[in-house]
């Protein structure tokens, strides 16, 4: 399961479009918080967190692309950890 956190305020700037597309994927859990204490970042650009990593983008397509790349990295990491745990 990949956890994504987003700020309620940032949703109104366009992050909601990214979240809608992500929710269509399996094993994605989206947590919407009233505030993530990132007010400066929130005022300047779209952002969200993937497994604790802040992902930013100037536009919805850029944020979506960067988020999908990070999700891919996280899934690869999960696979490697599972392989290692089976080897032990």
C-alpha positions as CSV (number, residue, x, y, z in Angstrom):
1,X,0.0,0.0,0.0
2,X,1.3,3.4,-1.0
3,X,0.2,6.3,1.2
4,X,-0.3,9.8,-0.2
5,X,-1.0,12.9,1.9
6,X,-2.4,16.1,0.6
7,X,-3.3,19.5,2.1
8,X,-7.0,20.5,1.9
9,X,-6.1,24.0,0.8
10,X,-3.8,22.8,-2.0
11,X,-6.6,20.6,-3.4
12,X,-8.4,23.7,-4.5
13,X,-5.3,24.8,-6.4
14,X,-5.5,21.7,-8.7
15,X,-4.0,18.9,-6.6
16,X,-7.5,17.4,-6.6
17,X,-7.1,16.5,-10.3
18,X,-4.0,14.5,-9.5
19,X,-5.7,12.8,-6.5
20,X,-8.7,11.8,-8.6
21,X,-6.4,10.0,-11.1
22,X,-4.4,8.4,-8.3
23,X,-7.4,7.0,-6.6
24,X,-8.2,4.9,-9.7
25,X,-5.0,2.9,-9.0
26,X,-4.9,-0.1,-6.8
27,X,-3.1,0.0,-3.5
28,X,-3.1,3.8,-3.1
29,X,-4.4,5.3,0.1
30,X,-5.0,9.1,0.0
31,X,-5.1,11.0,3.3
32,X,-6.4,14.5,3.1
33,X,-5.2,16.7,6.0
34,X,-6.6,20.1,6.9
35,X,-3.0,21.4,6.9
36,X,0.4,19.9,6.5
37,X,2.3,22.9,7.9
38,X,3.8,23.7,4.4
39,X,2.1,27.1,3.9
40,X,4.9,28.6,1.9
41,X,5.1,25.6,-0.5
42,X,1.3,25.5,-0.6
43,X,1.1,29.1,-1.7
44,X,3.7,28.7,-4.4
45,X,3.0,25.4,-6.1
46,X,1.0,22.1,-6.2
47,X,2.4,19.5,-3.8
48,X,1.6,16.3,-2.0
49,X,3.5,13.6,-0.1
50,X,4.2,10.1,-1.3
51,X,5.3,7.9,1.6
52,X,6.7,11.0,3.4
53,X,8.5,12.4,0.3
54,X,7.3,15.9,-0.8
55,X,6.5,15.9,-4.5
56,X,6.0,19.3,-6.2
57,X,4.9,20.5,-9.6
58,X,4.2,23.8,-11.3
59,X,1.2,22.3,-13.1
60,X,-1.2,19.3,-12.7
61,X,0.5,17.2,-15.4
62,X,3.9,17.8,-13.9
63,X,2.8,16.9,-10.4
64,X,1.0,13.8,-11.7
65,X,4.1,12.7,-13.6
66,X,6.4,13.2,-10.7
67,X,4.0,11.5,-8.3
68,X,3.7,8.5,-10.6
69,X,7.5,8.3,-10.8
70,X,7.8,8.3,-7.0
71,X,5.0,5.7,-6.7
72,X,7.0,3.5,-9.1
73,X,10.1,4.0,-7.0
74,X,8.2,3.1,-3.8
75,X,6.8,0.0,-5.4
76,X,10.2,-1.2,-6.5
77,X,11.5,-0.6,-3.0
78,X,8.6,-2.7,-1.5
79,X,9.4,-5.5,-4.0
80,X,13.1,-5.5,-3.1
81,X,12.3,-5.6,0.6
82,X,10.0,-8.5,0.1
83,X,12.6,-10.4,-1.9
84,X,15.2,-9.7,0.9
85,X,12.8,-10.9,3.6
86,X,12.2,-14.1,1.7
87,X,16.0,-14.7,1.4
88,X,16.5,-14.5,5.2
